[in-house]
Amino acid sequence: MLLVIYYCAAAVLLFQGLFHVLNHMDRHSCNVTRLAWLLMTTGALQVLLAPIFGATPMPTFGDVLLLGSVAGYFIANHTKGTS
């Protein structure tokens, strides 16, 4: 069950980063914000592509809690329209 939640949270971060945040950045966006979203999106892509290359992530409860809370925060802000 932890692995399913981990994959779902990684998918939320990947799609939020790819299709919303990174596409709406312009030249006035803060460089730290750009780097943070680039690293978060790349990390989420690594989690989702790991099984293709034979590596299955074994997340701990803390990993799932952290990634799930970050994904939940972005879902809550995206539905309010403040993201």
C-alpha positions as CSV (number, residue, x, y, z in Angstrom):
1,M,0.0,0.0,0.0
2,L,2.9,2.4,0.7
3,L,4.3,1.8,-2.7
4,V,0.9,2.7,-4.4
5,I,0.7,5.9,-2.4
6,Y,4.3,6.7,-3.2
7,Y,3.7,6.2,-7.0
8,C,0.5,8.3,-6.9
9,A,2.2,11.2,-5.1
10,A,5.2,11.1,-7.5
11,A,2.7,11.1,-10.4
12,V,0.9,14.2,-9.0
13,L,4.2,16.0,-8.6
14,L,5.4,15.1,-12.1
15,F,2.2,16.2,-13.8
16,Q,1.9,19.3,-11.7
17,G,5.5,20.2,-12.5
18,L,5.5,19.4,-16.2
19,F,2.1,20.6,-17.2
20,H,1.4,23.5,-14.9
21,V,4.4,25.1,-13.1
22,L,7.3,24.7,-15.6
23,N,5.1,25.7,-18.6
24,H,4.0,28.9,-16.8
25,M,7.4,30.1,-15.8
26,D,8.8,33.2,-17.6
27,R,12.0,35.1,-17.5
28,H,11.0,36.9,-14.3
29,S,10.6,33.6,-12.3
30,C,13.1,33.2,-9.4
31,N,16.0,31.0,-10.2
32,V,15.7,29.1,-6.9
33,T,12.1,28.3,-7.7
34,R,13.0,27.1,-11.2
35,L,15.7,24.9,-9.8
36,A,13.5,23.5,-7.0
37,W,10.7,22.6,-9.5
38,L,13.2,21.1,-11.9
39,L,14.7,18.9,-9.2
40,M,11.3,17.9,-7.8
41,T,10.0,17.0,-11.3
42,T,13.2,15.1,-12.1
43,G,12.9,13.2,-8.8
44,A,9.3,12.3,-9.5
45,L,10.2,11.1,-13.0
46,Q,13.0,8.9,-11.5
47,V,10.5,7.3,-9.0
48,L,8.1,6.5,-11.8
49,L,10.7,5.2,-14.3
50,A,12.7,3.1,-11.8
51,P,10.6,-0.1,-12.4
52,I,11.3,0.1,-16.1
53,F,15.0,-0.3,-15.4
54,G,14.6,-3.0,-12.8
55,A,14.8,-0.9,-9.6
56,T,11.7,-1.0,-7.4
57,P,11.7,1.8,-4.7
58,M,11.1,0.6,-1.2
59,P,9.8,3.7,0.5
60,T,9.6,3.9,4.3
61,F,6.6,5.4,6.0
62,G,8.5,8.7,6.4
63,D,9.2,8.9,2.7
64,V,5.6,8.3,1.8
65,L,4.4,10.8,4.4
66,L,6.8,13.5,3.1
67,L,6.1,12.9,-0.6
68,G,2.3,12.6,0.0
69,S,2.1,15.7,2.0
70,V,4.0,17.7,-0.6
71,A,1.7,16.3,-3.3
72,G,-1.4,17.0,-1.2
73,Y,-0.2,20.6,-0.6
74,F,0.1,21.2,-4.4
75,I,-3.3,19.6,-5.1
76,A,-4.9,21.8,-2.5
77,N,-3.3,25.0,-3.9
78,H,-4.0,24.0,-7.5
79,T,-7.7,23.5,-6.9
80,K,-7.9,26.9,-5.1
81,G,-6.3,28.5,-8.1
82,T,-3.4,30.0,-6.1
83,S,-0.7,27.8,-7.4
